[in-house]
Amino acid sequence: MKLDIAQLERVANLFRAFAESTRLSILQELKSGELSVSEIVERLTTSQANISKQLKLLHDAGIVNRRKHGTQVRYQIADPMVFDLCSLVCDKLNRDAQKPAKLKF
């Protein structure tokens, strides 16, 4: 079944959300569980403003959920399927590189 243009645009928007290394790093950190913005900033080497911007984009794309906890906003993965998708990409890159060391998300 072919997708219509609106459905294809939704797919394209989802893939755009994965097209930045900081966003992928955030997803990797959230794989272990819910984190606040400040906890993510501590783990990554970028500014709080950049992390907040990337989290907003991930949230708008439906990839992460957020909830208010006191004065903090905490983020978590909305659907673990994102890790299946990332694994597929890593597997493809491993096959292309034909290296014994494997990438793992």
C-alpha positions in Angstrom: 0.0 0.0 0.0 1.4 3.4 -1.0 1.5 6.2 1.4 -0.1 9.5 0.5 1.9 12.8 0.6 0.8 13.7 4.1 1.9 10.3 5.4 5.2 10.5 3.6 5.8 14.0 5.1 5.2 12.5 8.6 7.8 9.8 7.9 10.3 12.4 6.6 9.8 14.5 9.7 10.5 11.5 11.9 13.7 10.7 10.0 14.8 14.4 10.2 14.6 14.1 14.0 17.3 11.4 13.9 19.5 13.5 11.6 21.7 15.2 14.2 24.4 13.6 16.4 23.4 15.5 19.6 19.9 14.1 19.3 21.2 10.6 18.9 23.4 11.1 21.9 20.4 12.2 24.0 18.5 9.1 22.9 21.4 7.0 23.9 21.4 8.5 27.3 17.7 8.1 27.7 18.0 4.4 26.9 18.8 3.8 30.5 15.8 5.6 31.8 14.2 9.0 32.5 16.5 12.0 32.9 16.2 15.7 33.5 17.7 18.3 31.2 20.5 19.0 33.8 21.3 15.2 34.0 21.6 15.0 30.3 23.8 18.2 30.2 26.1 16.6 32.8 26.5 13.5 30.6 27.1 15.3 27.3 29.5 17.9 26.2 27.2 20.6 25.1 25.2 23.5 26.5 21.9 23.4 28.4 20.4 25.6 25.7 21.4 23.1 23.0 20.1 20.1 24.9 16.8 21.9 25.5 16.5 22.8 21.9 17.2 19.2 20.8 14.8 17.8 23.4 12.0 20.1 22.1 12.6 18.8 18.6 12.6 15.2 19.8 9.4 15.8 21.8 7.7 17.6 18.8 8.5 14.5 16.7 6.9 12.2 19.3 10.2 10.4 20.0 10.4 11.5 23.7 7.8 12.2 26.3 8.2 14.8 29.1 6.7 15.3 32.4 7.0 18.0 35.1 8.5 16.8 38.3 8.7 19.7 40.8 10.8 22.4 39.1 12.3 19.9 36.7 11.2 18.6 33.4 12.0 14.9 32.9 12.3 13.1 29.6 11.9 9.5 28.6 11.7 7.6 25.3 8.1 7.6 24.0 8.5 4.4 22.0 11.4 1.9 22.4 11.1 1.2 18.6 13.6 4.0 18.2 16.3 1.6 19.4 15.2 -1.0 16.8 15.5 1.6 14.1 19.0 2.7 15.4 20.1 -0.9 15.5 19.0 -1.5 11.9 21.1 1.5 10.9 24.1 0.4 13.0 23.9 -3.1 11.5 23.9 -1.6 8.0 26.9 0.5 8.8 28.7 -2.5 10.2 28.0 -4.5 7.0 29.2 -1.7 4.8 32.4 -1.2 6.8 33.1 -5.0 7.0 35.0 -4.4 10.2 35.2 -6.9 13.0 34.4 -4.2 15.6 30.7 -3.5 15.7 28.8 -0.3 16.4 26.3 -0.6 19.1 23.6 1.9 20.0 
